[in-house]
């Protein structure tokens, strides 16, 4: 089965990184050098979001592989009968 044309996790990853970048630039513009600690917090949030999305992607891929393996096993059992 081909992958879906629209990947929600990819869209979420791109959107979260874009929002983080906009927030970092806005903080620098508004606060100047005082924005550095807040930019670090935003960057940490961006990294945490990226990591969680990557883990969700791995979980979904493994679950899909298990489902395919189960279908194959059932098909083989049916062919043996």
C-alpha positions in Angstrom: 0.0 0.0 0.0 1.5 3.4 -0.9 2.0 6.0 1.8 -0.7 8.6 2.1 -0.3 11.8 0.1 -0.6 13.9 3.2 1.5 13.0 6.2 0.1 14.5 9.4 3.3 14.0 11.4 5.5 15.7 8.7 3.1 18.6 8.6 3.2 18.8 12.4 7.0 18.8 12.4 7.3 21.5 9.8 4.6 23.6 11.5 6.2 23.4 14.9 9.6 24.2 13.6 8.3 27.2 11.7 6.4 28.5 14.7 9.5 28.1 16.9 11.6 30.0 14.4 9.1 32.8 14.2 9.0 33.0 18.0 12.8 33.1 18.3 13.0 35.9 15.7 10.2 37.8 17.3 11.8 37.5 20.8 15.1 38.9 19.3 13.2 41.8 17.7 11.2 42.7 20.7 13.6 42.1 23.6 17.0 42.4 22.0 19.8 40.6 24.0 17.5 40.0 26.9 15.7 37.4 24.7 18.6 34.9 24.9 17.3 32.8 27.8 13.8 32.7 26.3 15.2 31.7 22.9 16.9 28.8 24.6 13.6 27.7 26.1 11.9 27.9 22.7 14.8 25.9 21.2 14.5 23.3 23.9 10.7 23.1 23.2 11.4 22.7 19.4 13.9 19.9 20.1 11.4 18.1 22.5 8.7 18.4 19.9 10.9 17.0 17.1 12.0 14.1 19.3 8.4 13.2 20.2 7.3 13.4 16.6 10.2 11.1 15.6 9.3 8.6 18.3 5.6 8.7 17.1 6.9 8.0 13.6 9.0 5.0 14.7 6.0 3.7 16.8 3.6 3.9 13.8 6.1 2.2 11.5 6.7 -0.7 13.9 3.0 -1.1 14.5 2.4 -1.2 10.7 5.2 -3.8 10.3 3.6 -5.9 13.0 0.2 -5.7 11.3 1.7 -6.7 7.9 3.5 -9.6 9.5 0.3 -10.8 11.2 -1.6 -10.6 7.9 1.1 -12.6 6.1 1.0 -15.2 8.9 -2.8 -15.5 8.7 -2.6 -15.8 4.9 0.0 -18.5 5.1 -2.2 -20.4 7.6 -5.2 -20.1 5.3 -3.1 -21.4 2.3 -2.0 -24.4 4.3 -5.6 -25.4 5.0 
